[in-house]
């Protein structure tokens, strides 16, 4: 299961937050953006529960992550 996570970062803490997020097992890509969100990451996990844990327990707990919005993908 793959997901995209939009992240707002705390000003001044962006670089540390990006480095910490890149090190999280299950995070496959990280992109810095301009606009309403500062970063988009993609992540993968075997189940919805593991995906939820990855986002809630790991990504949201990174110092410098102010807000997230998760977009879960499906196969068509």
Phi and psi in radians as a Rosetta constraint file:
Dihedral C 1 N 2 CA 2 C 2 CIRCULARHARMONIC -2.041 0.35
Dihedral N 2 CA 2 C 2 N 3 CIRCULARHARMONIC 2.560 0.35
Dihedral C 2 N 3 CA 3 C 3 CIRCULARHARMONIC -2.466 0.35
Dihedral N 3 CA 3 C 3 N 4 CIRCULARHARMONIC 2.750 0.35
Dihedral C 3 N 4 CA 4 C 4 CIRCULARHARMONIC -2.019 0.35
Dihedral N 4 CA 4 C 4 N 5 CIRCULARHARMONIC 2.426 0.35
Dihedral C 4 N 5 CA 5 C 5 CIRCULARHARMONIC -2.173 0.35
Dihedral N 5 CA 5 C 5 N 6 CIRCULARHARMONIC 2.146 0.35
Dihedral C 5 N 6 CA 6 C 6 CIRCULARHARMONIC -1.554 0.35
Dihedral N 6 CA 6 C 6 N 7 CIRCULARHARMONIC 2.310 0.35
Dihedral C 6 N 7 CA 7 C 7 CIRCULARHARMONIC -2.222 0.35
Dihedral N 7 CA 7 C 7 N 8 CIRCULARHARMONIC 2.398 0.35
Dihedral C 7 N 8 CA 8 C 8 CIRCULARHARMONIC -1.766 0.35
Dihedral N 8 CA 8 C 8 N 9 CIRCULARHARMONIC 2.310 0.35
Dihedral C 8 N 9 CA 9 C 9 CIRCULARHARMONIC -1.926 0.35
Dihedral N 9 CA 9 C 9 N 10 CIRCULARHARMONIC 2.647 0.35
Dihedral C 9 N 10 CA 10 C 10 CIRCULARHARMONIC -1.330 0.35
Dihedral N 10 CA 10 C 10 N 11 CIRCULARHARMONIC 2.227 0.35
Dihedral C 10 N 11 CA 11 C 11 CIRCULARHARMONIC -0.948 0.35
Dihedral N 11 CA 11 C 11 N 12 CIRCULARHARMONIC 2.346 0.35
Dihedral C 11 N 12 CA 12 C 12 CIRCULARHARMONIC 1.570 0.35
Dihedral N 12 CA 12 C 12 N 13 CIRCULARHARMONIC -0.224 0.35
Dihedral C 12 N 13 CA 13 C 13 CIRCULARHARMONIC -2.017 0.35
Dihedral N 13 CA 13 C 13 N 14 CIRCULARHARMONIC 0.175 0.35
Dihedral C 13 N 14 CA 14 C 14 CIRCULARHARMONIC -1.045 0.35
Dihedral N 14 CA 14 C 14 N 15 CIRCULARHARMONIC -0.871 0.35
Dihedral C 14 N 15 CA 15 C 15 CIRCULARHARMONIC -1.092 0.35
Dihedral N 15 CA 15 C 15 N 16 CIRCULARHARMONIC -0.766 0.35
Dihedral C 15 N 16 CA 16 C 16 CIRCULARHARMONIC -1.129 0.35
Dihedral N 16 CA 16 C 16 N 17 CIRCULARHARMONIC -0.713 0.35
Dihedral C 16 N 17 CA 17 C 17 CIRCULARHARMONIC -1.124 0.35
Dihedral N 17 CA 17 C 17 N 18 CIRCULARHARMONIC -0.779 0.35
Dihedral C 17 N 18 CA 18 C 18 CIRCULARHARMONIC -1.087 0.35
Dihedral N 18 CA 18 C 18 N 19 CIRCULARHARMONIC -0.766 0.35
Dihedral C 18 N 19 CA 19 C 19 CIRCULARHARMONIC -1.083 0.35
Dihedral N 19 CA 19 C 19 N 20 CIRCULARHARMONIC -0.750 0.35
Dihedral C 19 N 20 CA 20 C 20 CIRCULARHARMONIC -1.142 0.35
Dihedral N 20 CA 20 C 20 N 21 CIRCULARHARMONIC -0.718 0.35
Dihedral C 20 N 21 CA 21 C 21 CIRCULARHARMONIC -1.191 0.35
Dihedral N 21 CA 21 C 21 N 22 CIRCULARHARMONIC -0.701 0.35
Dihedral C 21 N 22 CA 22 C 22 CIRCULARHARMONIC -1.052 0.35
Dihedral N 22 CA 22 C 22 N 23 CIRCULARHARMONIC -0.489 0.35
Dihedral C 22 N 23 CA 23 C 23 CIRCULARHARMONIC -1.441 0.35
Dihedral N 23 CA 23 C 23 N 24 CIRCULARHARMONIC -0.146 0.35
Dihedral C 23 N 24 CA 24 C 24 CIRCULARHARMONIC -1.311 0.35
Dihedral N 24 CA 24 C 24 N 25 CIRCULARHARMONIC 2.215 0.35
Dihedral C 24 N 25 CA 25 C 25 CIRCULARHARMONIC -1.133 0.35
Dihedral N 25 CA 25 C 25 N 26 CIRCULARHARMONIC 2.217 0.35
Dihedral C 25 N 26 CA 26 C 26 CIRCULARHARMONIC 1.899 0.35
Dihedral N 26 CA 26 C 26 N 27 CIRCULARHARMONIC -0.376 0.35
Dihedral C 26 N 27 CA 27 C 27 CIRCULARHARMONIC -1.422 0.35
Dihedral N 27 CA 27 C 27 N 28 CIRCULARHARMONIC 2.134 0.35
Dihedral C 27 N 28 CA 28 C 28 CIRCULARHARMONIC -1.799 0.35
Dihedral N 28 CA 28 C 28 N 29 CIRCULARHARMONIC -0.506 0.35
Dihedral C 28 N 29 CA 29 C 29 CIRCULARHARMONIC -2.584 0.35
Dihedral N 29 CA 29 C 29 N 30 CIRCULARHARMONIC 2.601 0.35
Dihedral C 29 N 30 CA 30 C 30 CIRCULARHARMONIC -2.400 0.35
Dihedral N 30 CA 30 C 30 N 31 CIRCULARHARMONIC 2.273 0.35
Dihedral C 30 N 31 CA 31 C 31 CIRCULARHARMONIC -2.278 0.35
Dihedral N 31 CA 31 C 31 N 32 CIRCULARHARMONIC 2.316 0.35
Dihedral C 31 N 32 CA 32 C 32 CIRCULARHARMONIC -1.467 0.35
Dihedral N 32 CA 32 C 32 N 33 CIRCULARHARMONIC 2.500 0.35
Dihedral C 32 N 33 CA 33 C 33 CIRCULARHARMONIC -2.336 0.35
Dihedral N 33 CA 33 C 33 N 34 CIRCULARHARMONIC 2.941 0.35
Dihedral C 33 N 34 CA 34 C 34 CIRCULARHARMONIC -1.984 0.35
Dihedral N 34 CA 34 C 34 N 35 CIRCULARHARMONIC 2.622 0.35
Dihedral C 34 N 35 CA 35 C 35 CIRCULARHARMONIC 2.073 0.35
Dihedral N 35 CA 35 C 35 N 36 CIRCULARHARMONIC -2.572 0.35
Dihedral C 35 N 36 CA 36 C 36 CIRCULARHARMONIC -1.206 0.35
Dihedral N 36 CA 36 C 36 N 37 CIRCULARHARMONIC -0.405 0.35
Dihedral C 36 N 37 CA 37 C 37 CIRCULARHARMONIC -2.114 0.35
Dihedral N 37 CA 37 C 37 N 38 CIRCULARHARMONIC 2.567 0.35
Dihedral C 37 N 38 CA 38 C 38 CIRCULARHARMONIC -1.601 0.35
Dihedral N 38 CA 38 C 38 N 39 CIRCULARHARMONIC -0.436 0.35
Dihedral C 38 N 39 CA 39 C 39 CIRCULARHARMONIC -2.651 0.35
Dihedral N 39 CA 39 C 39 N 40 CIRCULARHARMONIC 2.553 0.35
Dihedral C 39 N 40 CA 40 C 40 CIRCULARHARMONIC -2.141 0.35
Dihedral N 40 CA 40 C 40 N 41 CIRCULARHARMONIC 2.304 0.35
Dihedral C 40 N 41 CA 41 C 41 CIRCULARHARMONIC -2.177 0.35
Dihedral N 41 CA 41 C 41 N 42 CIRCULARHARMONIC 2.667 0.35
Dihedral C 41 N 42 CA 42 C 42 CIRCULARHARMONIC -1.961 0.35
Dihedral N 42 CA 42 C 42 N 43 CIRCULARHARMONIC 2.552 0.35
Dihedral C 42 N 43 CA 43 C 43 CIRCULARHARMONIC -2.490 0.35
Dihedral N 43 CA 43 C 43 N 44 CIRCULARHARMONIC 2.705 0.35
Dihedral C 43 N 44 CA 44 C 44 CIRCULARHARMONIC -2.340 0.35
Dihedral N 44 CA 44 C 44 N 45 CIRCULARHARMONIC 2.535 0.35
Dihedral C 44 N 45 CA 45 C 45 CIRCULARHARMONIC -2.687 0.35
Dihedral N 45 CA 45 C 45 N 46 CIRCULARHARMONIC 2.811 0.35
Dihedral C 45 N 46 CA 46 C 46 CIRCULARHARMONIC -1.274 0.35
Dihedral N 46 CA 46 C 46 N 47 CIRCULARHARMONIC -0.567 0.35
Dihedral C 46 N 47 CA 47 C 47 CIRCULARHARMONIC -2.353 0.35
Dihedral N 47 CA 47 C 47 N 48 CIRCULARHARMONIC 2.890 0.35
Dihedral C 47 N 48 CA 48 C 48 CIRCULARHARMONIC -1.108 0.35
Dihedral N 48 CA 48 C 48 N 49 CIRCULARHARMONIC -0.677 0.35
Dihedral C 48 N 49 CA 49 C 49 CIRCULARHARMONIC -1.091 0.35
Dihedral N 49 CA 49 C 49 N 50 CIRCULARHARMONIC -0.747 0.35
Dihedral C 49 N 50 CA 50 C 50 CIRCULARHARMONIC -1.176 0.35
Dihedral N 50 CA 50 C 50 N 51 CIRCULARHARMONIC -0.653 0.35
Dihedral C 50 N 51 CA 51 C 51 CIRCULARHARMONIC -1.124 0.35
Dihedral N 51 CA 51 C 51 N 52 CIRCULARHARMONIC -0.780 0.35
Dihedral C 51 N 52 CA 52 C 52 CIRCULARHARMONIC -1.056 0.35
Dihedral N 52 CA 52 C 52 N 53 CIRCULARHARMONIC -0.776 0.35
Dihedral C 52 N 53 CA 53 C 53 CIRCULARHARMONIC -1.097 0.35
Dihedral N 53 CA 53 C 53 N 54 CIRCULARHARMONIC -0.728 0.35
Dihedral C 53 N 54 CA 54 C 54 CIRCULARHARMONIC -1.027 0.35
Dihedral N 54 CA 54 C 54 N 55 CIRCULARHARMONIC -0.807 0.35
Dihedral C 54 N 55 CA 55 C 55 CIRCULARHARMONIC -1.278 0.35
Dihedral N 55 CA 55 C 55 N 56 CIRCULARHARMONIC -0.912 0.35
Dihedral C 55 N 56 CA 56 C 56 CIRCULARHARMONIC -1.234 0.35
Dihedral N 56 CA 56 C 56 N 57 CIRCULARHARMONIC -0.843 0.35
Dihedral C 56 N 57 CA 57 C 57 CIRCULARHARMONIC -1.432 0.35
Dihedral N 57 CA 57 C 57 N 58 CIRCULARHARMONIC -0.558 0.35
Dihedral C 57 N 58 CA 58 C 58 CIRCULARHARMONIC -1.803 0.35
Dihedral N 58 CA 58 C 58 N 59 CIRCULARHARMONIC -0.990 0.35
Dihedral C 58 N 59 CA 59 C 59 CIRCULARHARMONIC -1.193 0.35
Dihedral N 59 CA 59 C 59 N 60 CIRCULARHARMONIC -0.884 0.35
Dihedral C 59 N 60 CA 60 C 60 CIRCULARHARMONIC -1.162 0.35
Dihedral N 60 CA 60 C 60 N 61 CIRCULARHARMONIC -0.350 0.35
Dihedral C 60 N 61 CA 61 C 61 CIRCULARHARMONIC -1.498 0.35
Dihedral N 61 CA 61 C 61 N 62 CIRCULARHARMONIC -0.116 0.35
Dihedral C 61 N 62 CA 62 C 62 CIRCULARHARMONIC -1.174 0.35
Dihedral N 62 CA 62 C 62 N 63 CIRCULARHARMONIC 2.264 0.35
Dihedral C 62 N 63 CA 63 C 63 CIRCULARHARMONIC -1.088 0.35
Dihedral N 63 CA 63 C 63 N 64 CIRCULARHARMONIC 2.157 0.35
Dihedral C 63 N 64 CA 64 C 64 CIRCULARHARMONIC 1.922 0.35
Dihedral N 64 CA 64 C 64 N 65 CIRCULARHARMONIC -0.200 0.35
Dihedral C 64 N 65 CA 65 C 65 CIRCULARHARMONIC -1.551 0.35
Dihedral N 65 CA 65 C 65 N 66 CIRCULARHARMONIC 1.984 0.35
Dihedral C 65 N 66 CA 66 C 66 CIRCULARHARMONIC -1.592 0.35
Dihedral N 66 CA 66 C 66 N 67 CIRCULARHARMONIC -0.591 0.35
Dihedral C 66 N 67 CA 67 C 67 CIRCULARHARMONIC -2.808 0.35
Dihedral N 67 CA 67 C 67 N 68 CIRCULARHARMONIC 2.676 0.35
Dihedral C 67 N 68 CA 68 C 68 CIRCULARHARMONIC -2.411 0.35
Dihedral N 68 CA 68 C 68 N 69 CIRCULARHARMONIC 2.741 0.35
Dihedral C 68 N 69 CA 69 C 69 CIRCULARHARMONIC -2.402 0.35
Dihedral N 69 CA 69 C 69 N 70 CIRCULARHARMONIC 2.191 0.35
Dihedral C 69 N 70 CA 70 C 70 CIRCULARHARMONIC -1.787 0.35
Dihedral N 70 CA 70 C 70 N 71 CIRCULARHARMONIC 2.301 0.35
Dihedral C 70 N 71 CA 71 C 71 CIRCULARHARMONIC -2.049 0.35
Dihedral N 71 CA 71 C 71 N 72 CIRCULARHARMONIC 1.803 0.35
Dihedral C 71 N 72 CA 72 C 72 CIRCULARHARMONIC -1.467 0.35
Dihedral N 72 CA 72 C 72 N 73 CIRCULARHARMONIC 2.345 0.35
Dihedral C 72 N 73 CA 73 C 73 CIRCULARHARMONIC -1.675 0.35
Dihedral N 73 CA 73 C 73 N 74 CIRCULARHARMONIC 2.760 0.35
Dihedral C 73 N 74 CA 74 C 74 CIRCULARHARMONIC -2.312 0.35
Dihedral N 74 CA 74 C 74 N 75 CIRCULARHARMONIC 2.712 0.35
Dihedral C 74 N 75 CA 75 C 75 CIRCULARHARMONIC -1.526 0.35
Dihedral N 75 CA 75 C 75 N 76 CIRCULARHARMONIC 2.313 0.35
